[in-house]
Amino acid sequence: MKKRLTNIALSASIAATYMRAKLRQTLVATAGVAFGITVFIFMVSFIQGTNEYTQDVVFQQSPHLRLFNEVQIADQSLLDRRFPRMVNVVHHQKPKDILLNLKDANQALEDLAGDPRVQAASGAINTQVFFRLGSSSLNGKLNGVDLEKEDQLFSLSGKVIEGSYEEAMVKTNSILMGTGLAKLLNVRTGDQVVVTTEKGGNFPVIVAGIFKTGLTDIDKQQCYASTKTVQKLLGAPASYLTEIKVKLLDKELAPEMSHELQARYHYQGSDWKKDNASLLEGDVLRKMIVYGVAGTILLVAGFGIFNILTMMIYEKMKEIAILKATGFSDSDVKGIFLTQALVIGAAGAVMGLAFGFLISYAVSKVPFNSDVMITLDHLPVSFKPVYYITGFTFGILTTALSGYLPSRKAAKMDPIAILRG
């Protein structure tokens, strides 16, 4: 064992001598690895920070799972039931004109409130409405909710930038309006607006507050009111609810639980993964781009290491022959050149992690003001340790592979043939 350690130390000493002899090339190779990992750390930290912030904003406005009813066309037409053995062709089949309210929704909400997996659950009424603006109409979406539970789900009160959330909770015929819609209608808190339902009914309401979520589509269309206000507007009974929104303690349970609740209550449903499929797929694509760019940079650095070690072998052929003639084994010679590659990789990786962290930290302190992203005052950057572990591992593997072939070639050299010339 002692002899083995001595051989390793001697091989490392010879490797260090060779690297000092080719100091410029060694520094260039190390800089290449450092640059690749620096770019990787910065790109993945900044892009993932942006993705995480965007996802947080979106997920703050969407439940982990939803239960609702959809307009559905019957599987069988009247002709199919009347003539079951014949081929019946029916074009443009119309669905039944039925209410989309959830049957026994209040009982379902009581059950969900007692479920240990559920953090909060709230019933809602979603309806399309119109707001008059001069001679034109603006489309809007009115959400009738239990404002207290809605605040537990989405922290809605913290997004009110004008007016009072509490006033909307206690004052009848009042609404909370998105800031984009309020600007289009040129209204402020305390103003009265007339809401027109899909069936043509007009209903005056008071703007109790104006909210801003940071999502343009929501802020330009949506309004919130109490369930009683919306039920009164629609002329619907007190049990009328069109949607149940649920937030779980563990959002990863949402797909499984959605299927369970759909089967139990015979509702349709969706979960956060389905509702945000395009956002999640875009996140995967951005990760692939980051890893692809960083991998390409490290691959170029790896070619540099490969070329440096290959040239060194050609220049040190007589020294390699003498080493082997004096008793160095093939594995010892291989270890000399592989050690050089690993030292270059480790030094470049450590430098890259340090520079990547410093650049990412500097960027995270850059002020950023936006009328859309109201909760963002600095550029978002993620500092998860997994990025640094991945970058270091990637750098070591790249340089180790780049040094393997030259070291293998050096180990296979025949010292007698070299010394004979």
C-alpha angles and dihedrals in degrees: 000000000000090000090051092052090048091053091049091050091048092049090050091050092052090047090053090050092052091049092051089050089055096034097147094051090044092053092047091052091047091049090051092055091044092050093050094051092043090055091045094051093046096045097046093043094050098040093044091046089054092046093049092049092049091048092048091053092048095043091049087064099042130063123234090244138003133204120202146136123254132201104260134186115229116257090229128041124217089260091054090054093044096044106024095166096053132079105250123190117199121178126206097002111198124222122233117271097241135147115264094216119133114249113236090359093156091055090050090052091052090051092049092049088060095046110108091214093059123088096183139344130193137182120227144183115218117193137164115240139172131228119206116234111176108298094342136070129230120214116233141170119227117202116199106202144156093261094205093054092040088058090053090052101044108007088242095167090064090059095057106110098175133027127007131304090198091056090058089052096055105025117083122228092020130128142193111230131201115249094238092053091045090055092050091050092040093228134142134195112297094030121124121232131182117235118204118203126216089259092055101258118144121218126179116220136176121236101234096174146355120226135194122202099173091243108110096205092055096042092051097049116020133088131175129215136159117280090244091056093051093043088053091048091052095039089237128149122260091257093057111121127152101189142027117206120200133190116196132206087233112032092196088074091062100095094048094043092047091060090046094053093044090055093045099048101023093236129134115248149181137193136216093265092057094042092051100033094128092050092050093046090050089053091054091048092051090050090052090052092050094048091044094053093044091046091052092051092049090046090056089049088050091055088053091054090046092053094046093051093044092052090046091054092053091048094045098044094118092047090050090050091051091049092052092044091053093055108279110144126224090257091052092053091045089050092055094059095035088053090056091053093048093047090051091047095047094046092046092046094052092047091047093051091049095047092042091053093047093050092045091049091049091050091048089060095054108113115240123186121186134172088213103043096050095170093053117091099154134032109276115245128171120218100188113159091226090072092056093045090049092048094049092046092047092051094049094047093048094051093042091054091045091053097043099076096048091046090049090051091050092051093054095054117120108230094202093055091048095049091048087055 
